[in-house]
Amino acid sequence: MSTNEDHYADVQDVRDELHAEGWDPTGLSDEYIIRRLERRAAPIVENELADGNPEWKLPILEALLAGHYILASGNDDVRQINRKSDADGSTANYQGDLGEQGLRGTTLGQQAIEEDDSGVLADRAATVDDPEGDEPFWFVSRSA
């Protein structure tokens, strides 16, 4: 468990999850990981998952979610990307699985959905779009 009372998981838990999936998290600062824990993972675990999951699972879920948000970020050191080239020569970069978005778009997000006994993450995964409504959350870039 975390030595930080605001979190169930700590920086090393997130690094371990990334490393277990074959990513090298050594280029990520502790502060970068802490921001993903504080701003993204912890609020979801505390407000949406804590009541529907056993307490022993909460550090796992928080570490998986923080890792997902790192893999889904724009950080070039650790980012899950697939590249798609169209016949016209344009390319598009996507995070995770080209056929999935949101939590289902990264391997750690998929694991979090599977570990969540409450079913909240599965429901969230089905409806995540970007706030502007222009492109799905997982769309990164397109160039011609």
Accessible surface in RSA format (square Angstrom, percent):
REM  Atomic radii and reference values for relative SASA: ProtOr
REM  Chains: A
REM  Algorithm: Lee & Richards
REM  Probe-radius: 1.40
REM  Slices: 20
REM RES _ NUM      All-atoms   Total-Side   Main-Chain    Non-polar    All polar
REM                ABS   REL    ABS   REL    ABS   REL    ABS   REL    ABS   REL
RES MET A   1   144.62  74.9  85.22  56.4  59.40 141.4  77.54  65.9  67.07  88.9
RES SER A   2    20.71  17.5   0.87   1.2  19.85  45.7   0.02   0.0  20.70  29.0
RES THR A   3   143.48 102.0 108.89 110.4  34.59  82.4  85.55 114.9  57.93  87.6
RES ASN A   4    56.33  38.8  48.51  46.9   7.82  18.8  26.80  64.5  29.53  28.5
RES GLU A   5   172.10  98.8 133.57 101.1  38.53  91.7  56.07 108.4 116.03  94.7
RES ASP A   6    88.61  62.1  80.91  80.5   7.70  18.2  21.80  51.3  66.80  66.6
RES HIS A   7    16.44   9.0   5.11   3.6  11.33  29.0   7.42   7.6   9.02  10.5
RES TYR A   8    52.18  24.4  52.18  29.7   0.00   0.0  25.31  19.0  26.87  33.1
RES ALA A   9     0.05   0.0   0.00   0.0   0.05   0.1   0.00   0.0   0.05   0.1
RES ASP A  10    43.00  30.1  40.34  40.2   2.66   6.3  17.75  41.8  25.25  25.2
RES VAL A  11    25.17  16.6  24.22  21.9   0.95   2.3  24.22  21.0   0.95   2.6
RES GLN A  12   101.38  56.7  99.40  72.6   1.99   4.7  48.16 102.5  53.22  40.4
RES ASP A  13    43.33  30.4  40.78  40.6   2.55   6.0  10.05  23.7  33.28  33.2
RES VAL A  14     0.00   0.0   0.00   0.0   0.00   0.0   0.00   0.0   0.00   0.0
RES ARG A  15    39.20  16.5  38.85  19.8   0.35   0.8  18.71  25.6  20.49  12.4
RES ASP A  16    73.84  51.7  68.16  67.8   5.68  13.4  26.87  63.2  46.97  46.8
RES GLU A  17    41.41  23.8  40.94  31.0   0.47   1.1   2.11   4.1  39.30  32.1
RES LEU A  18     0.00   0.0   0.00   0.0   0.00   0.0   0.00   0.0   0.00   0.0
RES HIS A  19   126.78  69.3 120.11  83.5   6.67  17.1  82.89  85.4  43.89  51.1
RES ALA A  20    80.00  73.6  40.72  62.8  39.28  89.3  51.36  72.3  28.64  75.9
RES GLU A  21    64.97  37.3  38.13  28.9  26.84  63.9   5.85  11.3  59.12  48.3
RES GLY A  22    69.78  86.1   0.00   N/A  69.78  86.1  36.63 100.5  33.15  74.2
RES TRP A  23    63.68  25.6  61.31  29.7   2.37   5.6  60.64  32.3   3.04   4.9
RES ASP A  24    94.18  66.0  81.17  80.8  13.01  30.8  39.02  91.8  55.17  55.0
RES PRO A  25     9.54   6.9   9.54   8.7   0.00   0.0   9.54   7.9   0.00   0.0
RES THR A  26   113.03  80.4  86.15  87.3  26.88  64.0  73.11  98.2  39.92  60.3
RES GLY A  27    54.64  67.4   0.00   N/A  54.64  67.4  30.44  83.5  24.20  54.2
RES LEU A  28     4.72   2.6   0.41   0.3   4.31  10.8   2.30   1.6   2.42   6.5
RES SER A  29    56.40  47.7  42.74  57.0  13.66  31.5  43.67  93.0  12.73  17.8
RES ASP A  30    68.79  48.2  65.10  64.8   3.69   8.7  11.56  27.2  57.23  57.1
RES GLU A  31   109.44  62.8 107.68  81.5   1.76   4.2  53.18 102.9  56.26  45.9
RES TYR A  32    26.84  12.5  26.84  15.3   0.00   0.0  25.87  19.4   0.97   1.2
RES ILE A  33     0.00   0.0   0.00   0.0   0.00   0.0   0.00   0.0   0.00   0.0
RES ILE A  34    57.66  32.8  57.66  43.0   0.00   0.0  57.66  41.5   0.00   0.0
RES ARG A  35    87.52  36.7  86.81  44.3   0.71   1.7  25.04  34.2  62.48  37.9
RES ARG A  36    48.01  20.2  48.01  24.5   0.00   0.0   3.56   4.9  44.45  26.9
RES LEU A  37     2.19   1.2   2.19   1.6   0.00   0.0   2.19   1.5   0.00   0.0
RES GLU A  38    82.47  47.3  69.20  52.4  13.27  31.6  19.63  38.0  62.84  51.3
RES ARG A  39   168.44  70.7 145.44  74.1  23.00  54.8  53.06  72.5 115.38  69.9
RES ARG A  40   100.37  42.1  97.49  49.7   2.88   6.9  23.34  31.9  77.03  46.7
RES ALA A  41     0.00   0.0   0.00   0.0   0.00   0.0   0.00   0.0   0.00   0.0
RES ALA A  42     5.32   4.9   5.32   8.2   0.00   0.0   5.32   7.5   0.00   0.0
RES PRO A  43    49.21  35.9  46.00  41.9   3.21  11.7  48.29  39.9   0.92   5.7
RES ILE A  44    13.62   7.8  13.10   9.8   0.52   1.3  13.62   9.8   0.00   0.0
RES VAL A  45     0.00   0.0   0.00   0.0   0.00   0.0   0.00   0.0   0.00   0.0
RES GLU A  46    82.56  47.4  62.46  47.3  20.10  47.9  21.54  41.7  61.02  49.8
RES ASN A  47   119.91  82.7  83.91  81.1  36.00  86.7  26.82  64.5  93.09  90.0
RES GLU A  48    69.89  40.1  52.28  39.6  17.61  41.9  29.79  57.6  40.10  32.7
RES LEU A  49     0.00   0.0   0.00   0.0   0.00   0.0   0.00   0.0   0.00   0.0
RES ALA A  50    30.03  27.6  17.10  26.4  12.93  29.4  17.10  24.1  12.93  34.2
RES ASP A  51   154.02 107.9 116.62 116.1  37.40  88.4  41.32  97.2 112.70 112.4
RES GLY A  52    33.75  41.6   0.00   N/A  33.75  41.6  22.77  62.5  10.98  24.6
RES ASN A  53    12.37   8.5   0.00   0.0  12.37  29.8   3.06   7.4   9.30   9.0
RES PRO A  54    51.94  37.9  38.65  35.2  13.29  48.3  51.12  42.2   0.83   5.2
RES GLU A  55   114.50  65.7 105.46  79.8   9.04  21.5  36.08  69.8  78.42  64.0
RES TRP A  56   163.53  65.6 145.81  70.6  17.72  41.6 138.50  73.8  25.03  40.6
RES LYS A  57    20.94  10.2  20.94  12.8   0.00   0.0   3.51   3.2  17.42  18.6
RES LEU A  58     6.31   3.5   6.31   4.5   0.00   0.0   6.31   4.4   0.00   0.0
RES PRO A  59    21.87  15.9  20.89  19.0   0.97   3.5  21.18  17.5   0.69   4.3
RES ILE A  60    61.50  35.0  58.78  43.8   2.71   6.5  61.46  44.3   0.03   0.1
RES LEU A  61     0.00   0.0   0.00   0.0   0.00   0.0   0.00   0.0   0.00   0.0
RES GLU A  62     0.00   0.0   0.00   0.0   0.00   0.0   0.00   0.0   0.00   0.0
RES ALA A  63     2.07   1.9   2.07   3.2   0.00   0.0   2.07   2.9   0.00   0.0
RES LEU A  64     3.44   1.9   3.44   2.5   0.00   0.0   3.44   2.4   0.00   0.0
RES LEU A  65     0.04   0.0   0.04   0.0   0.00   0.0   0.04   0.0   0.00   0.0
RES ALA A  66     0.00   0.0   0.00   0.0   0.00   0.0   0.00   0.0   0.00   0.0
RES GLY A  67     0.00   0.0   0.00   N/A   0.00   0.0   0.00   0.0   0.00   0.0
RES HIS A  68     2.00   1.1   2.00   1.4   0.00   0.0   0.27   0.3   1.73   2.0
RES TYR A  69    17.39   8.1  13.73   7.8   3.67   9.5   5.44   4.1  11.95  14.7
RES ILE A  70     0.00   0.0   0.00   0.0   0.00   0.0   0.00   0.0   0.00   0.0
RES LEU A  71     0.00   0.0   0.00   0.0   0.00   0.0   0.00   0.0   0.00   0.0
RES ALA A  72    10.69   9.8   2.01   3.1   8.68  19.7   2.21   3.1   8.48  22.5
RES SER A  73    15.78  13.3   6.00   8.0   9.78  22.5  15.78  33.6   0.00   0.0
RES GLY A  74    59.43  73.3   0.00   N/A  59.43  73.3  30.24  83.0  29.18  65.4
RES ASN A  75    34.79  24.0  23.13  22.4  11.65  28.1  13.05  31.4  21.73  21.0
RES ASP A  76   116.08  81.3  85.08  84.7  31.00  73.3  35.37  83.2  80.72  80.5
RES ASP A  77    97.07  68.0  67.79  67.5  29.28  69.2  13.75  32.4  83.32  83.1
RES VAL A  78     0.39   0.3   0.24   0.2   0.15   0.4   0.39   0.3   0.00   0.0
RES ARG A  79    46.06  19.3  34.22  17.4  11.84  28.2   1.58   2.2  44.48  27.0
RES GLN A  80    30.24  16.9  30.24  22.1   0.00   0.0  10.88  23.2  19.36  14.7
RES ILE A  81    70.03  39.9  41.85  31.2  28.18  67.9  42.10  30.3  27.93  75.8
RES ASN A  82    61.96  42.7  57.83  55.9   4.13   9.9  11.68  28.1  50.28  48.6
RES ARG A  83   152.26  63.9 120.91  61.6  31.35  74.7  46.45  63.5 105.81  64.1
RES LYS A  84    93.60  45.7  89.34  54.8   4.26  10.1  44.51  40.1  49.09  52.3
RES SER A  85    80.15  67.7  50.65  67.6  29.50  67.9  33.28  70.9  46.87  65.7
RES ASP A  86    47.82  33.5  36.50  36.3  11.32  26.8  18.38  43.2  29.44  29.4
RES ALA A  87   120.77 111.0  69.62 107.4  51.15 116.3  83.26 117.3  37.51  99.4
RES ASP A  88   120.27  84.2  77.01  76.7  43.26 102.3  50.86 119.7  69.41  69.2
RES GLY A  89    55.31  68.2   0.00   N/A  55.31  68.2  36.54 100.3  18.77  42.0
RES SER A  90    11.33   9.6  10.71  14.3   0.61   1.4   8.06  17.2   3.27   4.6
RES THR A  91    29.53  21.0  28.79  29.2   0.73   1.8  22.56  30.3   6.96  10.5
RES ALA A  92     1.48   1.4   0.54   0.8   0.94   2.1   1.37   1.9   0.11   0.3
RES ASN A  93    29.29  20.2  29.22  28.2   0.06   0.2   1.14   2.7  28.15  27.2
RES TYR A  94    15.23   7.1  15.23   8.7   0.00   0.0   3.86   2.9  11.37  14.0
RES GLN A  95    14.75   8.2  14.68  10.7   0.07   0.2   1.78   3.8  12.97   9.8
RES GLY A  96     5.16   6.4   0.00   N/A   5.16   6.4   4.92  13.5   0.24   0.5
RES ASP A  97    68.43  47.9  61.30  61.0   7.13  16.9  15.91  37.5  52.52  52.4
RES LEU A  98    74.11  41.3  60.77  43.5  13.34  33.5  60.77  42.7  13.34  35.9
RES GLY A  99    65.73  81.1   0.00   N/A  65.73  81.1  37.50 102.9  28.23  63.2
RES GLU A 100    64.75  37.2  61.56  46.6   3.18   7.6   8.59  16.6  56.16  45.8
RES GLN A 101    50.43  28.2  49.51  36.2   0.92   2.2  10.31  22.0  40.11  30.4
RES GLY A 102     2.55   3.2   0.00   N/A   2.55   3.2   1.05   2.9   1.50   3.4
RES LEU A 103     6.11   3.4   5.66   4.1   0.45   1.1   5.66   4.0   0.45   1.2
RES ARG A 104    81.04  34.0  81.04  41.3   0.00   0.0  18.03  24.6  63.01  38.2
RES GLY A 105     2.10   2.6   0.00   N/A   2.10   2.6   2.10   5.8   0.00   0.0
RES THR A 106     1.86   1.3   1.09   1.1   0.77   1.8   1.86   2.5   0.00   0.0
RES THR A 107    45.05  32.0  43.61  44.2   1.44   3.4  43.27  58.1   1.78   2.7
RES LEU A 108     0.17   0.1   0.17   0.1   0.00   0.0   0.17   0.1   0.00   0.0
RES GLY A 109     0.00   0.0   0.00   N/A   0.00   0.0   0.00   0.0   0.00   0.0
RES GLN A 110    65.30  36.5  63.89  46.7   1.40   3.3  22.57  48.0  42.72  32.4
RES GLN A 111    61.24  34.2  59.43  43.4   1.81   4.3  31.27  66.6  29.98  22.7
RES ALA A 112     0.00   0.0   0.00   0.0   0.00   0.0   0.00   0.0   0.00   0.0
RES ILE A 113    14.16   8.1   7.03   5.2   7.12  17.2   7.03   5.1   7.12  19.3
RES GLU A 114   141.10  81.0 113.25  85.7  27.85  66.3  44.68  86.4  96.42  78.7
RES GLU A 115    60.28  34.6  58.88  44.5   1.40   3.3   5.71  11.1  54.56  44.5
RES ASP A 116    10.80   7.6   0.13   0.1  10.67  25.2   0.13   0.3  10.67  10.6
RES ASP A 117    87.88  61.6  51.70  51.5  36.18  85.5  25.47  59.9  62.41  62.2
RES SER A 118    43.48  36.7   7.36   9.8  36.12  83.2  15.16  32.3  28.32  39.7
RES GLY A 119    28.12  34.7   0.00   N/A  28.12  34.7  27.20  74.6   0.92   2.1
RES VAL A 120    41.35  27.2  40.04  36.2   1.31   3.1  41.16  35.8   0.19   0.5
RES LEU A 121     0.05   0.0   0.05   0.0   0.00   0.0   0.05   0.0   0.00   0.0
RES ALA A 122    34.64  31.9  30.48  47.0   4.16   9.5  30.73  43.3   3.91  10.4
RES ASP A 123   103.98  72.8  95.27  94.8   8.70  20.6  30.90  72.7  73.07  72.9
RES ARG A 124    74.76  31.4  70.79  36.1   3.96   9.4  24.69  33.7  50.07  30.3
RES ALA A 125     4.43   4.1   0.00   0.0   4.43  10.1   0.00   0.0   4.43  11.7
RES ALA A 126    75.25  69.2  43.74  67.5  31.51  71.7  53.40  75.2  21.85  57.9
RES THR A 127   107.18  76.2  81.05  82.2  26.14  62.3  70.83  95.1  36.35  54.9
RES VAL A 128    40.33  26.5  35.66  32.3   4.67  11.3  40.33  35.0   0.00   0.0
RES ASP A 129    91.47  64.1  71.10  70.8  20.38  48.2  19.45  45.8  72.02  71.8
RES ASP A 130    30.99  21.7  25.89  25.8   5.10  12.1  16.78  39.5  14.20  14.2
RES PRO A 131   135.03  98.4  91.47  83.4  43.56 158.3 104.83  86.6  30.20 187.7
RES GLU A 132   133.22  76.5 105.59  79.9  27.64  65.8  34.68  67.1  98.54  80.5
RES GLY A 133    62.60  77.2   0.00   N/A  62.60  77.2  29.67  81.4  32.93  73.8
RES ASP A 134   113.42  79.4  84.04  83.7  29.38  69.5  29.95  70.5  83.47  83.2
RES GLU A 135    78.01  44.8  74.26  56.2   3.75   8.9  23.05  44.6  54.97  44.9
RES PRO A 136    42.24  30.8  39.23  35.8   3.01  10.9  39.99  33.0   2.25  14.0
RES PHE A 137    54.63  27.3  42.59  26.4  12.04  31.3  43.21  26.2  11.42  32.7
RES TRP A 138    42.23  16.9  42.23  20.4   0.00   0.0  41.35  22.0   0.88   1.4
RES PHE A 139    44.66  22.3  26.61  16.5  18.06  47.0  26.61  16.1  18.06  51.7
RES VAL A 140    49.19  32.4  21.21  19.2  27.98  67.4  24.99  21.7  24.19  65.6
RES SER A 141    48.38  40.9  43.97  58.7   4.40  10.1  37.55  80.0  10.83  15.2
RES ARG A 142   125.03  52.5  93.96  47.9  31.07  74.0  50.82  69.5  74.21  45.0
RES SER A 143    66.17  55.9  58.07  77.5   8.10  18.7  46.68  99.4  19.49  27.3
RES ALA A 144   129.78 119.3  67.13 103.6  62.65 142.5  85.37 120.2  44.41 117.6
END  Absolute sums over single chains surface
CHAIN  1 A     7610.7       5772.0       1838.7       3583.6       4027.1
END  Absolute sums over all chains
TOTAL          7610.7       5772.0       1838.7       3583.6       4027.1
